[in-house]
Amino acid sequence: MKKSLLFLFGIAANVMFAQNKFPQDAFIKPLKIPTVFAGTFGELRSNHFHSGLDIKSQHRTGLEVVASASGYVSRIKVSHYGYGKALYITHPNGYTTVYGHLSKYGPAIEAYVKQKQYEAENYEVELFPNPDELVVTQGDLVAYSGNTGGSGGPHLHFEIRDKNERPMNAQLFGIQAPDHKDPILKDLVVYILSDSSHVNQSQKRQELRFTKQPDGTFLAEKIRAYGQIGFALGTIDQQDGANNSNGIYSIETSFNGEKYLEVKMDQFSFAETRYLNRMIDYELYEGDRKRVQKLFIERNNPLSIFTYEKNKGVIDLTQNGNASVYTIKVKDFQGNTSTLVVPITIAKESILTPKEIKTTPYFVEAETYKNFEVGDWEVFIPEGAFYDDYYLDITANTDALHLDEDLIPVHKYLRLAYDVSAFAVQDREKLYIGRVNYRGLLRYEGARLEDDHLTASINALGDFKVGIDTKPPKIQSLDFSDGKWISNLNEINFKIIDEDTGIKSYRATINGKFALMEYEYKKNQLTYSFGDGISVSGANELKLIVTDNVGNSTTLEATFYRK
């Protein structure tokens, strides 16, 4: 009973500390349903930290989204990708709330956006209304939840940002979900961090087993180690009423009772978000799909989420024969805790498995610009493209380039250039550089022509090849055929596909006037909704032009009738 009371007090203290720093009554939840998280703030995602809370919408779209606080609409972005339809509201207290993946906006905002889209003759727009144009009061209907952009299912992406556009953990402001579950520990990895270090007589990365103990803690297998070592942990959290693999709130490590590192997901900046690839074991993730978070700070890792560090979190084992203990405590926002203990015997021993040393003619220092010519290819590597120094494995075979493997994280875009002087001038416009995926298929990366070179910018290593695309996109009407009456339809839909380089643009007109179509790339679908102000009584002439990334175009022309 005493232990339970102390545990509950610890949870309360954790939440009360957050409440003391941030206003708890400034924001209300943006959906009028019980709050369940599909994703949490700071969650480890592909190449970035998750910048908000993903709030479940009960597997539905079209739920009312309300203004979390009074203010004015300061930004509206409509994109095929990313947040899809997104809304930004700036508040008098200096914070901005963000609402993403919306299906549509509230009536006044929707009318404003549609007018601007027609003025630009473009579905994708980014708008910055004046402070007095779209004023909202806390609780006002501002949008409807959806699944637009890079969303894998219906939900609302919700953020709170400070005045410097730094995303903050909205749970700090009271936007929380019930959670009585301890974080789940998945993978534990140990690394040697100096030339003389070793673990269990090996200098290779090792995954360690651990088991749950009767008291609820976890105990890892004992290791024998010497020199500088570090650990990494794979962990997730789940809240009540959901089985999503969400992110945790904090990790604290200690060595023999002394605190060594603390990571806390309170806020970060978008400028640092790609450094996630430095913090995780990128090779282990790309190779085995295990995402572990390093509990030590390496060079070229400026992440602000490290709130405390001693010796960069690195454990220095030099007292031969001593028994030591390394402890990891993982918490979610409500204070639920999982503890993992690693027993260590410090032992300087012979190394039976030394680290592998790879050398190639292509050495890259992290802080240095490099340019390599390989066959008909050139590879331009800017300063700071990599976090560490590497020997890259680069080979070329006519129109194919092997640029190592996607096991080394890339922080800045690399530039590829391929000599196309051997191609006829009229053929060059159809060439592109593609990435060879795991199925052996070529996926478009770029097709910019600069004099006699075809160029593309890439942000991951791998295999590349020059392709040629002479096939135009395909258009299929899903609702009607030429010459039909469609008075009973509220919208018309088209499937558009380009198998080689992908869709670059589309444009539709009805009776010669621009018609706004919405593109849902996840379904390869274009949708036109009637009621946009275009007169469609009687006979109507539709023209739809779809263009791919190397300029191939397809035109669909059809006549339809409406009463």
N, C-alpha and C positions, 0 to 999 in steps of 0.2 A: 504493500500500500504506500509506504514511504517513497519507494522508487518511482511508482506511478505518479505520485504527486509532484515529485521533482521533475519528471519528464514533462508533465503537462505545464508546469511553471516555465520550463525552458522554452516550450513552444510559444507560450503566451509572451514571454520576454522577447523572443525573436520578432514576433508580429508587432508588439508594442513599440519596439525600437524603430521599425520601419515607419509606423504611424507617426511617431514623434518628428520624423524628418520631413514627411510629405503630407500634404493635406488629404484627409480621408473623406471629406464631404464635397470636394470640388467637382468630382466626376461621378456620373451614374453609368451603369452598364448599358451598352448600346443595343442589346436585344432584350425583348420583353419575355424571355423564357429563362428557365434555370440555366446557370452558367456551367458549361462543361468544356474543358479545353481539348482541342485536337492538336494543339502545339503550344509550347510555352516560350517565354522570352529567353533569348540567348541560346536556344536550342542549336545543336550542331547540324547544319545543313550542308548541301553541296556548295563548296567554295564561299560560304558565308555563315554568319550567325543569324538566327531568326530574330527579326527586329520588332516583333510584336507578340500578341496573343492570338492564336487561332481559336475562335469560339464556335463550337458546334451549332448548326442550325437545324438539327433534327432531320438530317438527310434531305432537307427541302431548300428550295430557293424561293425568294419573294417574301421573306419575313421582313417586317418593318424594322428599319434601323433608325434609331433616334440620336439626336445630338447629345453627346455625353456631358456637355456643358454649353453655356451660352457663349456666343461669339459671332464670327463672320466666316463665310467660306472664302478662304484665301488662295486655294489652288484646286484645280480639277484636272485630272489626267485620265484620258481614255486611250488605252493601248491594247493591242492584240495580246501582249505578253505581260510579264511582271504581275502587277496588281490588277490588271484588267481595267475595269472602271473603278477609279479611286477618288476619294473626296478628302479634302484637308480643311479642318476648321481651326482657326486661331482664336485663342481665348484671352480675356483681359489679364489673366495671371501669368501670361507669357508662354504658356504651353500650347501645343498644337496636337489635336487628335486626328488620326488617320483611319479611314475606313476603306478596305480593299476587297476586290473580287465581287463587286456589286453587280446586280443584274440590271438595275436602272436607278436613277436618282429620284428624289421627291419631285412633285409636280413643277414647282417654280425653278428648281435647279435643272431638271430635265429639259424644260423649255429653253432655258438659257444655253445649255450645252448644245442642244439640237440647232439652235440658231447659229451658234458659232461654227458648228460642223458644216452647215450648209454654206456659210460665208467662206469657209476654207475649202469647201468641196473635198472634205477628207474626214473619214471616221476617226482617225487618231488625232487628238488635239491635246494640248496642254494649255490651260487657261489660268489666269491670275486675276480674278475679279477685284474690283475696288472694295475697300472695307465697308462701304455703305450699299453695295449692290445686293448681296445675299446675306442678310443678317438672320441669325437663328437664335432661338431660346432653348435652354436645356429641356430635353424631352421632345422637341419638335421632330416630326418625321422628315428625314433628310435623304433617305435612300431605301433600297430593298436589297436584302442579302442575295448572293448569287454564287457563280462558279466561273467568272470570267478571268481571263489572263492565265497565268501559270498556276492554276489551282487544280488539285487532284480530286476534288469533291466539294459539294456545297458547304460553305462555312463563311464566317466573317473574319477577315484579318483586321485586328484593331491595334493601334499604336498610340502611345503618348510620347511626344518629343519635346525637348526643352527649347529654349529660345535660340540655341545654336544648332538646331536640327539634329541633336543627338537623341536617338531612340532610348527610352527609359522603360523599365519594367513596370507595366501598368498595375501589377499586383501591389506595388509600393503605395499606390493611391487607393487601394481598396477594391479593385476589380479582381476578385478572387473566386475560386471554385472550391467546393468541399474536397478535402484530401486527407485521408487517414492511412494512406499506404506509404510504407518506407520505400526509398529509392531501390532500384534493382541493380545489382552488380553483375556484370556480364563477363568482362575480360580483364586480366591483370598481366602486365608486361613489364619486364625489367631490361634495362639497357646498360651497357658499359659506356662511360663518357670520357675515358682517357686511354692512351695507348697501353698503359700498364695495368688497367683494370681488368677484372674477370669475375664472372659469376658461375659457380659450379664448374670451374676450370674451362670456361668457354668465354669467348669475346663476341658471341653472336647474341642478337635479341632472343629473349626466351619468354614464352608464355607460361605463367605459373597457375597451378590449380589452387582452388580454395574451397572450403566447406563451411556450412553454417553450423554454429555451435549452439549448445542448449540455451545459452543466455541471449541468443539472437544476433550476436556478432559473427563475423566471418574470420576464419583462420586460414592463411595461405601456407603452402608447403614451405618448409625451412630452406633457406639458401645459404651457401657458403660463398662469401664475396670479399673482394679486396679492391681498394682504390675508389675512384669516383663512379657512382652509379646513380641511376634515376629510374623512376617508375612511370607507368601510364595506366590509366583505368578506363574501361568502357562501362558506362552506366547510363541508365534511363530512369524516368519517373513516370508514374501513372497516377491519375486522380480518380476519385470516386465516380462510378458510373461510366467509365471509359477504359478501354484497353490500348489506347494509343501509346506509342513509344515516345514520350515527351522528354524534354531536357530537364536537368536538375538545376537547383538554384546555386549551391555553393559546394566547394570541396576544400577541406583543410587537411594538411599533412603535418605529421610530427615525427621526430626521430628521438627515441629515448625520452619522450615526454616534452621535448622542446619543439615549439612550432616552427615549421620550415616554409610552408607555402599556403596561401589562401587565394582561391578563385571565387569571385562572387558576380552573379549576373544581375547587376543593378542597371548599368547603362554602358554604352559603347558608342563609337562614331562609325559612320559608314566608310570613312577613309581607312579604317583599320580592319574592316570586317573580313577581307580576303586573307588576312594573316591567320585565320582559322586553320588554313592549310599548313602553317608552320607549327601550330600548337598540337594538331593531331599527328598520328603516325600515318602519313599520306600513303606510303608504300603498303602498309598493312591494310588500309581501307580499300585501295584500288585492287590489291591482289586478292584479299580474302573477305572483303566487305565487312571488316571489323573496324569500327570507328572508336579508337581509344584516344584519350586526352592526356597529353604528356604533363606530368606533374613536376616539371623542371623547365626553366626558361633558357632557350638556346639563343645564339646570336641572331640578329635580325628578327626579333620578336618583340615589338613595342606595345603589345596588347595592354590596354588599361584595365582589363578585368582582373589582373593580378593585384590584389589589394594588400598583400603582404608577401615578402620573400626573405629568406635567409639563405645566403649562398646560392641564389637562383633556384632553390629547391633541390640542389644537388647534394647527395649524401656522400661524405668523404670517409671511407673506411680504412683506417691505417693502424688501429690498435689490434694487432694480431691476437687471435684467440678469444677476444671479447664477444659476449653474447649481447645482441642489440635487438631493438624492436622498432619497426617502421609502421606507423598507423595512418590510415586514411579514413576521414569522416566525410560522408556525403549527405547533404541535406536538400530537401525540397523547400519551397517557400514557407510552408506551414510548420517547418521544424522537424518533420519526420526524418529520422536519421538511420543510415546504415554505416556500420564501422567494420573496417577490414584491417587485420593485423598481420604483418609479415615478420616472422622471426628470422634474424640474420646472425650467422656466425662469421666473424671477421677472420679470414684465413687467406694468407698469401700462399698460393699453390702454383704448381706448374700449369701452363696453359696447354690444354690438349686440343682445343678447337680455336685457332686464331681467327681474327677477323679477315675477311677477304679484301684484298686490295686490287681495285680495277684501274687499269691505265689504258688510255687511247690517245690518238693524236689530237683530240679535241678537248682541251682543258678549259674550263670556264671558272673564273673567280666571280664570286657573288657580286662584288662591287665594281666590276669592270665590264666595259662594252666589248663585245666580240663579234667578228664577222668571219664566217667560214664559207669557202667555196668547195662544193663537192659535186663533181660532174657538171651537169647543166643547172644545178641548184645553188642558191646562196641562202645562208641562214644568218639573219641579223638578230643579235641578242643584246638588248639594252642593259645598261647598268641597273642592278637590282632586280633582274628578272628571276634570279634564283635566291634562295635563302642561304645556301651553302655553296662551297666549291665542288665542282663535279668534273669527272671525265665522262664525256658524252660519247655514246656509240652512234656514229653517223655513217650511213652508207647510201649510195645512190645508184640506181640502175635505170638509165635513160629517163623515163618520165615518172619514176617512183623514187621516193625518199623515205629512208628509215631514220627517224630522229629519236633514237633511244626508245624507251617505253614510258607509258603514262604511269610511272611509279615515282617520278620526281615532280614535286609541285612547282608550278610556274606562277610567279606573282605578277609579272608584267607581260604584255603581249610581245611575242616574238614575231618577226616578219620573215616570210618565205618568198623567194623570187625564183622563177623558172624561166630560162632562156627560150623564147618562142620564135627566134629569128628563122628557124627552119620551116615554120608554118607559113602558108600563104596568108597574106594580110586579111583577106575576107574570111578566113577560117578562125582567126585569133579571137574574134568577138564571142565565139561559142565555147571557148575553153574556160575551164575553171580548175581550181585546186580543191581537192576533197580529202577528207580523212577516211581512211579505211577502218571501218568499225569491226567489232568482234565477229560479225557474221561475214566479213569480207566484202561488205557493201560500201560504196563510196558516198560520203555525206559532205555536202557543200560547205566550204570554208571561206572562199573568196574568189573573185574574178576580176580584179582591178588590173588594167593594162597600163604599164608605164614604159614607154618606148618599146623596146624589144623584150620586155619581161612581163610575165604574169605574176601577180603578187597576191598574197593573202596574209592576214594577221591571225595568229593562233594563240591560245592560252593554255594549251596542254600538249605534251609530247606524244609521239606515236608514229604511225605510218601514214604517208601522204602520197597522193598520185594525181597526175593531171588527167582530167576527164574532158569529154566534149559532149555538149548537150545541144542537139538539133531538134528535139521533140518539144512541141508546144504543150502548154497545160491542157488538161481536160476539164470540160464544163458539162455538168449534167443537171438538168432541171428536175427537181424532186416533186413538184406539185402540179405542173401543168405542161401541156404541149402547145405548139404553135397554133394559133387560131381558136383557142378555147375560151369559153366564158368562165370567169373565176370570181364571180360576185360574192360567193360564199366564203372566200378565203380572207383572213386578216393579214396574212403575210405570205410571201413566196420565198422558197429556199432553193439553193443551188449547191451542189457538191463540186468543189474545185480541187484538183490534184495536179501536182507536178512531181514526177518520180525522181528526177535527177537533181536539179538545183533548188527546187522549192519556189513557192510563190513570193514574188517581190511586190506586186501591186495589183490592184483591181479598180475598175471604174465602171459605174452603171449610169445610164440615162434612161428616162422615160419621157417619150415625146420630145427628145432633145434637151431635157432639163436634167441636171445632176440629181441622182437618186441615192440617198444615203443607205449603204449596205453595211451590215455588221458581220465581221469575220470571226468565226470561232475556229481557231486553228486545230483545236483538239478533235473536232469533228470534220475538219476540212469543209466547212459549211459557211456559205454566205446567206444572209437573211435580209429581206426588205420588208418593212412593216408599212402597210397602208395607213394613211392618215397623216402624212408628213406635209400636207398642203399642196401636193401635186394633184392637179385635176386628172382623175382617171375614169371619168364617166365615158362610156362608149368604147371605141377602138383605141388601143394604146400600143405604141411601138417601144419595145424594150431593147436596149443594146448593152451588152456586158462584155467588157474587155479584161482579160486576165493575162498578166505578164510574169514570166519567171525571171530568175536572177541573172540570166545572160541575154535577156531581151526577146526570147521567143514569146509570141502572143497568140491567144485564141480569142475569137469574137463570136459571141452568141447573139443572134438577133431573132426576135419573136414578136408576134402580135397576140395581145390578149384583150378580152372584153370584160367590162364591168358596168353594172347598172348604176 
